[in-house]
Amino acid sequence: MDKRDPQAAAGEVALPQDNKPASWDVRLEDAILRGGIFSVRHWLAIACLALAIFIALPLAAPLLMANGLTEPAQAIYTMYHATCHQEPARSFFVGGPHAIYSRSELESLTPVRPLAAFVGSPAMGYKVAFCERDVAMYVSILVFLVFYGAMRRKAPRLPLWLYVLLILPLAIDGLTQLTGLRESTWLLRTITGTLFGVATAWLLLPEVDKGMTATRKQFEADRVRLEQR
């Protein structure tokens, strides 16, 4: 037979010396600890949800523009401009005849300058609110997060040398483009962004998971001490 205090069994903290309900500050601390335990226990699902929303908004922006909802769409473009250059020549387009346009094509099709300010038109479609490389990077991170959870966190650790090898293509592609030595392509941006996203998630997730596990154990120990006051 379970002889535990029914209040404790129900998750309610009680003072053991006189069996009276705990004071409001103890109850508040207990609630905070329980919330912390829930958050760190389900951190991977929370991270997946947050990243999915972060990805969905830029993808929604061209759809909103195409349906005449320009104000919320412009708000998304403005918000994500802090995270991405949004160059239309390096972005996917939705709702038009082509998914990508070269810089020369865009310069001939629109008078908007600077070109980064051009979000699209009914005839051409509208650009996603972050670039091709960012789409590949964030989507690959989300896919790896789901994969990591499905593997029950048993994915082997990524050696540092392999991480460097996987992100090297992005560094080369990005730097040579930035310095004007060459112009990258949508395919190279997608491939290098995917490699960077997978490699970064693979490197960091086991360490984050380890830290979250240690934090959960600390919170649980704090709850035990709280119950013993």
C-alpha positions in Angstrom: 0.0 0.0 0.0 1.2 3.5 -0.9 1.7 5.3 2.5 2.7 8.6 1.0 1.0 11.8 2.0 -2.0 12.2 -0.3 -1.1 15.9 -0.7 2.4 15.0 -1.8 1.0 12.3 -4.2 -1.2 15.0 -5.8 1.9 17.2 -6.3 1.0 19.6 -3.4 3.9 20.7 -1.2 3.2 20.4 2.5 5.2 21.3 5.6 6.1 17.9 7.2 6.5 19.1 10.8 2.8 20.2 11.3 1.2 18.8 8.1 -0.2 22.3 7.2 -0.4 23.5 3.6 2.8 25.3 2.5 2.9 29.1 2.4 2.2 31.0 -0.9 5.9 31.6 -1.5 6.7 27.9 -1.2 3.8 27.0 -3.5 5.0 29.6 -6.0 8.5 28.2 -6.0 7.2 24.7 -6.4 5.0 25.8 -9.4 8.1 27.4 -11.0 10.1 24.3 -10.5 7.4 22.1 -11.9 7.2 24.4 -14.9 11.0 24.2 -15.3 10.9 20.5 -15.1 8.2 20.3 -17.8 10.1 22.7 -20.1 13.5 20.9 -19.9 11.9 17.5 -20.2 10.1 18.5 -23.4 12.7 21.0 -24.7 13.1 19.2 -28.0 9.4 19.3 -28.8 9.3 23.0 -27.8 12.4 23.7 -30.0 10.8 21.9 -33.0 7.5 23.9 -32.6 9.4 27.3 -32.2 11.6 26.6 -35.3 8.6 25.4 -37.3 6.8 28.7 -36.6 10.0 30.6 -37.4 10.2 28.9 -40.8 6.5 29.1 -41.6 6.3 32.9 -41.3 8.7 33.7 -44.2 7.0 31.0 -46.3 3.7 32.6 -45.5 4.8 36.1 -46.6 4.5 35.6 -50.4 1.2 33.8 -50.0 -0.2 36.7 -48.0 1.1 39.1 -50.6 -0.5 37.1 -53.4 -3.9 37.2 -51.5 -3.8 41.0 -51.0 -2.8 40.8 -47.3 0.1 43.2 -47.8 0.3 44.7 -44.3 1.0 41.4 -42.4 3.2 40.3 -45.3 5.3 43.5 -45.1 5.5 43.1 -41.3 7.1 39.6 -41.8 9.5 41.0 -44.5 10.5 43.8 -42.1 11.0 41.5 -39.2 13.0 38.9 -41.0 15.2 41.5 -42.7 17.1 41.6 -39.4 18.1 38.0 -40.0 18.6 37.9 -43.8 19.7 40.2 -46.6 16.5 39.1 -48.6 18.2 39.6 -52.0 15.6 38.6 -54.5 18.3 37.1 -56.8 19.1 34.7 -54.0 15.6 34.0 -52.9 12.9 31.6 -53.9 9.7 33.0 -55.4 6.2 31.7 -54.8 3.1 32.1 -57.0 4.8 33.1 -60.3 6.1 31.4 -63.4 9.6 30.9 -62.0 10.9 29.9 -58.5 14.2 31.7 -59.1 15.3 34.8 -61.0 18.8 35.9 -61.8 20.0 39.4 -60.9 20.0 40.5 -64.6 16.5 39.2 -65.0 15.3 41.1 -62.0 17.1 44.3 -63.0 15.3 44.2 -66.4 11.9 43.3 -64.9 11.6 45.8 -62.1 12.6 49.4 -61.6 12.7 49.0 -57.8 16.1 50.0 -56.3 17.8 48.9 -54.2 16.9 45.5 -55.6 16.7 44.0 -52.1 13.6 46.1 -51.5 11.7 44.3 -54.3 9.4 41.7 -52.8 7.7 40.6 -56.1 4.7 41.3 -58.2 1.5 39.5 -59.3 3.2 38.6 -62.6 6.5 37.3 -61.1 5.3 36.0 -57.8 6.6 37.0 -54.4 9.9 36.2 -52.7 10.2 34.1 -49.5 11.2 36.4 -46.6 14.6 34.7 -46.3 17.1 33.6 -48.8 17.6 30.1 -50.4 20.6 29.3 -48.1 18.6 30.2 -45.0 15.6 28.1 -46.2 17.9 25.1 -46.6 19.7 25.7 -43.3 16.6 26.1 -41.1 14.6 23.4 -42.7 17.5 20.9 -42.4 17.9 21.8 -38.7 14.2 21.2 -38.1 14.4 17.9 -40.0 17.4 16.8 -37.9 15.7 17.8 -34.7 12.8 15.5 -35.6 15.2 12.8 -36.6 17.1 13.2 -33.3 13.9 12.8 -31.3 12.8 9.8 -33.3 16.2 8.2 -32.7 15.5 8.6 -29.0 18.6 10.8 -28.7 20.9 7.9 -29.7 22.6 9.5 -32.7 26.4 9.2 -32.5 28.3 12.3 -31.7 29.7 14.3 -34.6 33.6 14.6 -34.5 34.8 18.2 -34.7 36.9 17.4 -37.7 33.9 16.2 -39.6 31.9 19.3 -38.5 34.6 21.5 -40.0 34.6 19.4 -43.2 30.8 19.7 -43.5 30.6 23.5 -43.1 33.7 24.2 -45.3 31.6 24.3 -48.5 29.4 27.0 -47.1 32.4 29.1 -46.1 34.0 28.7 -49.5 30.8 29.4 -51.4 29.8 32.3 -49.2 33.2 34.0 -49.1 33.9 33.8 -52.8 30.5 35.2 -53.6 30.9 38.0 -51.0 34.3 39.1 -52.4 32.9 39.1 -55.9 35.2 36.3 -57.2 32.1 34.4 -58.5 28.4 34.2 -58.2 26.9 31.2 -56.5 23.8 29.3 -57.7 20.5 28.4 -56.0 21.6 24.7 -56.0 25.0 25.5 -54.3 23.3 27.7 -51.7 20.8 25.0 -51.0 23.4 22.2 -50.7 25.8 24.2 -48.5 23.0 25.5 -46.3 21.7 22.0 -45.8 25.2 20.7 -44.9 25.7 23.6 -42.5 22.3 23.1 -40.8 22.7 19.3 -40.4 26.3 19.6 -39.1 25.5 22.4 -36.6 22.4 20.6 -35.2 24.3 17.3 -35.0 27.2 18.9 -33.2 25.2 20.9 -30.7 22.1 18.7 -29.9 23.9 16.1 -27.8 25.5 18.8 -25.7 22.2 20.7 -25.3 20.4 17.5 -24.4 23.0 16.7 -21.8 22.7 20.1 -20.3 18.9 19.9 -20.2 19.1 16.5 -18.5 21.4 17.9 -15.8 19.1 20.9 -15.3 16.0 18.6 -15.0 17.7 16.6 -12.3 18.7 19.7 -10.5 15.1 21.0 -10.6 13.8 17.7 -9.3 16.4 17.7 -6.4 15.3 21.3 -5.6 11.7 20.1 -5.4 12.6 17.4 -3.0 14.5 19.8 -0.8 11.5 22.2 -0.9 9.1 19.4 0.2 11.5 18.6 3.1 11.5 22.2 4.6 
